[in-house]
């Protein structure tokens, strides 16, 4: 089943026009770097965070069978802009054909910060799959920044970790994540909404 439209989300989060252009220019060189690092170092393309969530880099079409059959993935949260997934990754329709629903939360690469609204949407999507006993693959280009911010929000929602605790927990699983101060700031706001004194029980 598909979530909302073909791939749903409101706009590109947290990026200026200049940074969006720079992200496009650097996309292929940095993607090639990610592939090289996965082959030459101990970095993994994705890591399982818990029974529900996997955090990783772009899910290339060649890895679809592993995600669906081995990892029980039935949901994908895509933090990329459309151009990043156009050629190498499944379309929404291709995901749907193998029984996977996709939620796209467009966020600019390099300096983009997911909006609070998108953090809530992504976490709720993951929790729905948690309730069903299925897995969700959360990704951006490298599985380091944008997607790590969303997964940190998921950990905050589940465990009421502080943003720093959530970041450190993720780093213990996927050491090369980078959650920048601007991303910690939005996670702090998310924490206040779901775990603070005014949070709804």
C-alpha positions as a printed NumPy array, in Angstrom:
array([[  0.   ,   0.   ,   0.   ],
       [  1.137,   3.523,  -0.686],
       [  1.169,   6.329,   1.796],
       [ -0.717,   9.377,   0.53 ],
       [  0.372,  10.272,  -3.016],
       [  3.012,   8.333,  -4.95 ],
       [  5.586,   9.486,  -2.481],
       [  4.273,  11.896,   0.038],
       [  5.78 ,  14.89 ,   1.773],
       [  5.741,  18.596,   1.819],
       [  8.752,  20.265,   0.225],
       [ 12.44 ,  20.2  ,   0.951],
       [ 13.263,  20.79 ,   4.575],
       [ 15.837,  23.111,   5.964],
       [ 17.899,  23.99 ,   2.902],
       [ 18.581,  27.262,   1.145],
       [ 18.508,  27.532,  -2.636],
       [ 22.295,  27.75 ,  -2.777],
       [ 22.75 ,  24.642,  -0.641],
       [ 20.209,  22.757,  -2.73 ],
       [ 22.22 ,  23.518,  -5.875],
       [ 25.466,  22.527,  -4.132],
       [ 23.88 ,  19.286,  -2.947],
       [ 22.959,  18.442,  -6.542],
       [ 26.474,  19.195,  -7.809],
       [ 28.082,  17.034,  -5.13 ],
       [ 25.565,  14.193,  -5.222],
       [ 27.359,  11.768,  -7.551],
       [ 30.888,  12.337,  -6.175],
       [ 29.69 ,  11.833,  -2.612],
       [ 27.6  ,   8.803,  -3.568],
       [ 30.676,   7.237,  -5.184],
       [ 32.635,   7.986,  -2.002],
       [ 29.978,   6.214,   0.078],
       [ 30.122,   3.12 ,  -2.125],
       [ 33.929,   3.082,  -1.933],
       [ 33.959,   3.468,   1.855],
       [ 31.512,   0.597,   2.267],
       [ 33.82 ,  -1.644,   0.244],
       [ 37.152,  -0.547,   1.729],
       [ 36.27 ,   0.043,   5.38 ],
       [ 34.175,  -1.472,   8.149],
       [ 31.218,   0.738,   7.262],
       [ 28.048,  -1.167,   6.505],
       [ 25.452,  -0.027,   3.959],
       [ 22.796,  -0.321,   6.635],
       [ 22.48 ,  -1.265,  10.297],
       [ 19.565,  -2.624,  12.271],
       [ 18.706,  -0.303,  15.173],
       [ 16.052,  -2.511,  16.787],
       [ 13.456,  -5.096,  15.792],
       [ 11.654,  -2.491,  13.664],
       [ 14.054,   0.09 ,  12.244],
       [ 17.016,  -0.218,   9.913],
       [ 19.12 ,   2.883,   9.223],
       [ 21.037,   2.985,   5.99 ],
       [ 22.2  ,   4.507,   2.745],
       [ 20.322,   4.59 ,  -0.568],
       [ 18.512,   1.275,  -1.076],
       [ 19.706,   0.314,  -4.543],
       [ 17.358,  -1.876,  -6.567],
       [ 19.872,  -4.715,  -6.34 ],
       [ 19.318,  -4.892,  -2.578],
       [ 15.526,  -5.091,  -2.665],
       [ 15.295,  -8.858,  -2.199],
       [ 17.545,  -8.793,   0.861],
       [ 15.538,  -6.015,   2.491],
       [ 12.163,  -7.609,   1.813],
       [ 12.935, -11.303,   2.252],
       [ 15.705, -11.274,   4.862],
       [ 15.01 ,  -8.107,   6.843],
       [ 11.174,  -8.189,   6.631],
       [ 11.042,  -4.597,   5.37 ],
       [  7.505,  -3.5  ,   4.559],
       [  8.027,   0.243,   4.873],
       [ 10.638,   2.659,   3.555],
       [ 11.152,   6.219,   4.76 ],
       [ 13.017,   8.204,   2.13 ],
       [ 14.598,  11.447,   3.349],
       [ 15.938,  12.316,  -0.119],
       [ 14.893,  14.762,  -2.764],
       [ 13.491,  13.19 ,  -5.919],
       [ 16.645,  13.511,  -8.049],
       [ 18.671,  11.461,  -5.551],
       [ 16.596,   8.32 ,  -6.035],
       [ 15.597,   8.736,  -9.677],
       [ 18.016,   6.306, -11.334],
       [ 19.249,   3.77 ,  -8.783],
       [ 16.362,   3.163,  -6.4  ],
       [ 12.876,   1.725,  -6.608],
       [ 10.068,   4.091,  -7.475],
       [  7.035,   4.181,  -5.198],
       [  5.278,   1.861,  -7.627],
       [  8.194,  -0.584,  -7.64 ],
       [  8.208,  -0.672,  -3.854],
       [  4.471,  -1.22 ,  -3.842],
       [  4.843,  -4.147,  -6.247],
       [  6.943,  -6.006,  -3.656],
       [  4.611,  -5.166,  -0.773],
       [  6.479,  -2.16 ,   0.612],
       [  4.93 ,   1.238,   1.328],
       [  7.104,   4.314,   0.949],
       [  6.924,   7.61 ,   2.792],
       [  9.065,  10.371,   1.294],
       [ 10.037,  13.251,   3.577],
       [ 12.069,  15.456,   1.26 ],
       [ 15.052,  17.059,   2.977],
       [ 17.964,  18.844,   1.276],
       [ 21.317,  17.056,   1.497],
       [ 24.403,  18.434,   3.303],
       [ 22.721,  20.971,   5.611],
       [ 19.04 ,  20.024,   5.506],
       [ 17.118,  19.651,   8.744],
       [ 13.889,  17.638,   8.826],
       [ 10.922,  19.687,   9.965],
       [  9.139,  18.881,  13.214],
       [  6.104,  17.862,  11.193],
       [  8.194,  15.407,   9.205],
       [  9.76 ,  13.95 ,  12.337],
       [  6.281,  13.269,  13.686],
       [  5.113,  11.771,  10.383],
       [  8.144,   9.538,  10.047],
       [  8.044,   8.297,  13.626],
       [  4.318,   7.526,  13.422],
       [  4.934,   5.599,  10.196],
       [  7.658,   3.55 ,  11.901],
       [  5.465,   2.906,  14.941],
       [  2.664,   1.599,  12.734],
       [  5.064,  -0.984,  11.345],
       [  6.319,  -1.765,  14.835],
       [  2.743,  -2.595,  15.82 ],
       [  2.451,  -4.9  ,  12.779],
       [  5.718,  -6.682,  13.513],
       [  7.325,  -5.529,  10.264],
       [ 10.486,  -3.54 ,   9.589],
       [ 11.115,  -0.063,   8.197],
       [ 14.201,   1.002,   6.237],
       [ 15.011,   4.666,   6.956],
       [ 17.505,   6.188,   4.561],
       [ 19.021,   9.247,   2.978],
       [ 22.052,   9.14 ,   0.689],
       [ 24.585,   7.801,   3.174],
       [ 22.501,   6.96 ,   6.234],
       [ 24.463,   9.477,   8.282],
       [ 22.598,  12.77 ,   8.782],
       [ 19.041,  13.237,   7.544],
       [ 17.897,   9.685,   8.171],
       [ 19.87 ,   9.491,  11.425],
       [ 17.964,  12.532,  12.68 ],
       [ 14.65 ,  10.802,  11.98 ],
       [ 15.771,   7.586,  13.674],
       [ 16.988,   9.585,  16.68 ],
       [ 13.463,  11.024,  16.93 ],
       [ 12.09 ,   7.476,  16.834],
       [ 14.344,   6.511,  19.765],
       [ 13.274,   9.624,  21.65 ],
       [  9.624,   8.701,  21.162],
       [ 10.151,   5.103,  22.289],
       [ 12.489,   5.644,  25.218],
       [ 12.323,   9.364,  26.058],
       [ 16.05 ,   9.579,  25.459],
       [ 17.463,  13.083,  25.383],
       [ 18.6  ,  14.123,  21.886],
       [ 22.19 ,  13.527,  22.951],
       [ 21.378,  10.081,  24.336],
       [ 19.571,   9.162,  21.125],
       [ 22.536,  10.362,  19.051],
       [ 24.994,   8.409,  21.199],
       [ 22.877,   5.261,  21.022],
       [ 22.816,   5.493,  17.224],
       [ 26.563,   6.152,  17.121],
       [ 27.138,   2.948,  19.089],
       [ 25.312,   1.066,  16.308],
       [ 26.393,   3.087,  13.259],
       [ 29.56 ,   4.968,  14.229],
       [ 29.772,   7.223,  11.162],
       [ 26.465,   9.046,  11.748],
       [ 26.614,  12.838,  11.981],
       [ 23.854,  14.726,  13.774],
       [ 24.715,  18.405,  13.558],
       [ 23.783,  21.144,  16.071],
       [ 20.909,  22.323,  13.863],
       [ 19.548,  18.776,  13.793],
       [ 19.989,  18.416,  17.554],
       [ 18.02 ,  21.627,  17.9  ],
       [ 14.985,  20.23 ,  16.074],
       [ 15.342,  17.002,  18.058],
       [ 15.228,  19.058,  21.264],
       [ 11.94 ,  20.572,  20.12 ],
       [ 10.64 ,  17.12 ,  19.266],
       [ 11.71 ,  15.847,  22.7  ],
       [  9.78 ,  18.636,  24.41 ],
       [  6.664,  17.758,  22.43 ],
       [  6.724,  14.017,  23.109],
       [  8.544,  13.718,  26.454],
       [  8.421,  17.166,  28.059],
       [  6.087,  18.262,  30.867],
       [  3.386,  19.314,  28.397],
       [  3.553,  16.108,  26.339],
       [  0.31 ,  14.211,  26.011],
       [  0.352,  10.843,  27.731]])
